[in-house]
Amino acid sequence: MNEEISARLAAVESNAAHLEHHVEQLNGVIIEQGKLLERLKKEVMRQSTAMETIEMERIKANNTKPPHYQ
C-alpha cells in the first residue's frame, strides 16, 4: 500500500512539474504578444496621424478661396 501511494505521489509531482513548465511557456508567449501589441498600436497611431495630415493637406489644396478673398 505504501508503494502504491509513493507511485501515485510521484505521478502527481511529475504532472505538476509538466504543467508548471507549460504555464511558464504560455507566460512567455503572452509577454511577447503584449510587446507586439504595444508596438502595433504605436504603428497604427503613427500611420493614422500621417493619414490625417495627408488628408488635411489634400483638403486645403482643393479648397480654394473665392475671388473676393484674394
C-alpha positions as CSV (number, residue, x, y, z in Angstrom):
1,M,0.0,0.0,0.0
2,N,2.8,2.4,0.8
3,E,4.5,1.7,-2.6
4,E,1.2,2.5,-4.3
5,I,0.9,5.8,-2.6
6,S,4.5,6.7,-3.4
7,A,3.9,5.8,-7.0
8,R,0.8,8.0,-7.2
9,L,2.6,10.8,-5.4
10,A,5.4,10.6,-7.9
11,A,2.9,10.7,-10.8
12,V,1.2,13.8,-9.3
13,E,4.5,15.6,-8.8
14,S,5.5,14.7,-12.4
15,N,2.3,16.1,-13.7
16,A,2.6,19.2,-11.6
17,A,6.1,19.8,-13.0
18,H,4.9,19.3,-16.5
19,L,2.0,21.7,-16.0
20,E,4.3,24.3,-14.4
21,H,6.6,24.1,-17.5
22,H,3.6,24.7,-19.8
23,V,2.5,27.7,-17.7
24,E,6.0,29.2,-17.9
25,Q,6.0,28.7,-21.7
26,L,2.5,30.3,-22.1
27,N,3.5,33.2,-19.9
28,G,6.5,33.8,-22.2
29,V,4.2,33.8,-25.2
30,I,1.8,36.2,-23.5
31,I,4.6,38.6,-22.7
32,E,5.8,38.6,-26.3
33,Q,2.3,39.1,-27.7
34,G,1.8,42.0,-25.3
35,K,5.0,43.6,-26.6
36,L,4.0,43.1,-30.2
37,L,0.5,44.5,-29.5
38,E,2.0,47.7,-28.0
39,R,4.3,48.1,-30.9
40,L,1.5,47.6,-33.4
41,K,-0.7,50.1,-31.5
42,K,2.1,52.7,-31.8
43,E,2.5,52.0,-35.5
44,V,-1.3,52.3,-36.1
45,M,-1.3,55.6,-34.3
46,R,1.7,56.9,-36.3
47,Q,0.0,55.9,-39.6
48,S,-3.3,57.4,-38.5
49,T,-1.6,60.7,-37.8
50,A,0.2,60.6,-41.1
51,M,-3.0,59.8,-43.0
52,E,-4.8,62.7,-41.2
53,T,-2.0,65.1,-42.1
54,I,-2.1,64.0,-45.8
55,E,-5.9,64.3,-45.9
56,M,-5.9,67.8,-44.3
57,E,-3.2,68.9,-46.9
58,R,-5.4,67.5,-49.7
59,I,-8.5,69.3,-48.4
60,K,-6.6,72.6,-48.1
61,A,-5.1,72.2,-51.6
62,N,-8.6,71.6,-53.1
63,N,-10.3,74.3,-51.1
64,T,-9.5,77.5,-52.9
65,K,-10.7,80.8,-51.7
66,P,-13.4,82.7,-53.6
67,P,-12.1,85.5,-55.8
68,H,-13.3,88.3,-53.5
69,Y,-11.0,86.9,-50.7
70,Q,-7.8,87.1,-52.8
